[in-house]
């Protein structure tokens, strides 16, 4: 590693709960393109490289996110389905974030739950 290169910070906290992989975002703002790319790669890697197919994404810390990140979530949903699994979202605490899912019509695409307990029971 060169002296100028900073190590890639983990953008996700990952925990296995039974056969469900619980993923909590560490950032409150998912806005810049580089950040969206890193988070997308880390999420895709869970399915592609680690064989995880049931994912639960916890949005409790997320206050802002870009539409480019929605594209990553749609791609992740396709990957999970192709692997024979399921993607669920929970703890969308900020009304603005929830409204994005409603306005874009993605609320119908994703399984969205109030909290992780309700989401875990759905698997």
C-alpha positions as CSV (number, residue, x, y, z in Angstrom):
1,X,0.0,0.0,0.0
2,X,1.4,3.4,-0.9
3,X,1.9,6.0,1.7
4,X,-0.9,8.2,0.2
5,X,-3.6,5.4,0.0
6,X,-5.9,5.2,3.0
7,X,-7.3,1.8,3.9
8,X,-10.9,1.3,2.8
9,X,-13.2,1.9,5.8
10,X,-15.9,-0.7,6.3
11,X,-19.2,0.9,5.4
12,X,-21.3,-2.0,6.8
13,X,-21.6,-3.9,10.0
14,X,-22.5,-7.4,9.2
15,X,-24.0,-10.0,11.6
16,X,-25.4,-13.5,10.9
17,X,-28.7,-14.2,12.7
18,X,-29.6,-17.8,11.8
19,X,-29.6,-17.9,8.0
20,X,-30.2,-14.2,7.7
21,X,-27.4,-11.7,7.2
22,X,-28.2,-8.5,9.1
23,X,-26.5,-5.5,7.6
24,X,-26.3,-2.1,9.3
25,X,-25.0,0.9,7.4
26,X,-22.3,2.8,9.3
27,X,-22.8,6.1,7.4
28,X,-25.7,8.5,8.0
29,X,-25.2,10.0,4.5
30,X,-24.8,7.9,1.4
31,X,-24.4,10.6,-1.1
32,X,-21.1,10.8,-2.9
33,X,-20.4,8.5,-5.9
34,X,-17.3,6.9,-4.3
35,X,-19.2,6.0,-1.1
36,X,-22.1,4.6,-3.2
37,X,-19.6,2.4,-5.1
38,X,-17.9,1.1,-2.0
39,X,-21.1,0.3,-0.3
40,X,-22.5,-1.4,-3.4
41,X,-19.4,-3.5,-3.8
42,X,-19.5,-4.6,-0.2
43,X,-23.2,-5.5,-0.4
44,X,-22.7,-7.4,-3.7
45,X,-19.7,-9.2,-2.3
46,X,-21.9,-10.7,0.5
47,X,-23.9,-12.5,-2.2
48,X,-21.3,-13.1,-4.9
49,X,-18.3,-14.0,-2.7
50,X,-19.7,-15.1,0.6
51,X,-22.8,-17.0,-0.5
52,X,-25.2,-15.0,1.7
53,X,-28.6,-15.0,0.1
54,X,-31.0,-13.7,2.8
55,X,-30.1,-10.1,3.6
56,X,-31.8,-7.7,6.0
57,X,-30.6,-4.1,5.6
58,X,-31.0,-1.8,8.6
59,X,-31.5,1.9,7.6
60,X,-31.7,3.2,11.2
61,X,-28.6,5.4,10.8
62,X,-29.2,6.6,7.3
63,X,-30.5,10.2,7.1
64,X,-29.7,10.9,3.5
65,X,-29.0,8.9,0.4
66,X,-28.7,9.5,-3.3
67,X,-30.8,8.0,-6.1
68,X,-27.6,6.3,-7.4
69,X,-27.8,4.2,-4.2
70,X,-31.3,3.1,-5.1
71,X,-29.9,1.6,-8.2
72,X,-27.4,-0.4,-6.2
73,X,-30.3,-1.7,-4.0
74,X,-32.3,-2.7,-7.1
75,X,-29.2,-4.6,-8.4
76,X,-28.7,-6.2,-5.0
77,X,-32.3,-7.3,-5.0
78,X,-31.8,-9.0,-8.4
79,X,-28.6,-10.8,-7.2
80,X,-30.3,-12.0,-4.1
81,X,-33.3,-13.3,-6.0
82,X,-31.1,-15.1,-8.6
83,X,-29.3,-16.8,-5.6
84,X,-32.7,-18.0,-4.4
85,X,-32.8,-15.7,-1.4
86,X,-34.6,-12.7,-0.2
87,X,-33.8,-9.0,0.6
88,X,-35.7,-7.0,3.2
89,X,-35.2,-3.5,4.6
90,X,-36.0,-2.3,8.1
91,X,-35.8,0.7,10.4
92,X,-36.3,3.4,7.8
93,X,-36.6,6.0,10.5
94,X,-36.3,9.1,8.4
95,X,-39.5,10.1,6.6
96,X,-37.5,11.6,3.7
97,X,-35.8,8.2,3.0
98,X,-39.2,6.3,3.2
99,X,-40.7,8.9,0.9
100,X,-38.0,8.1,-1.7
101,X,-39.1,4.5,-1.8
102,X,-42.8,5.5,-2.1
103,X,-42.3,8.2,-4.8
104,X,-40.1,6.0,-6.9
105,X,-42.5,3.0,-6.7
106,X,-39.7,0.9,-5.1
107,X,-41.8,0.4,-2.0
108,X,-43.6,-2.3,-4.0
109,X,-40.3,-3.9,-5.1
110,X,-38.8,-4.2,-1.6
111,X,-40.0,-5.9,1.5
112,X,-39.9,-3.0,4.0
113,X,-40.5,-3.7,7.8
114,X,-40.9,-1.4,10.8
115,X,-38.1,-3.0,12.8
116,X,-35.6,-5.9,12.6
117,X,-37.7,-8.2,14.8
118,X,-40.7,-8.0,12.4
119,X,-38.3,-8.3,9.4
120,X,-36.5,-11.4,10.8
121,X,-39.8,-13.1,11.4
122,X,-40.7,-12.7,7.7
123,X,-37.8,-14.9,6.6
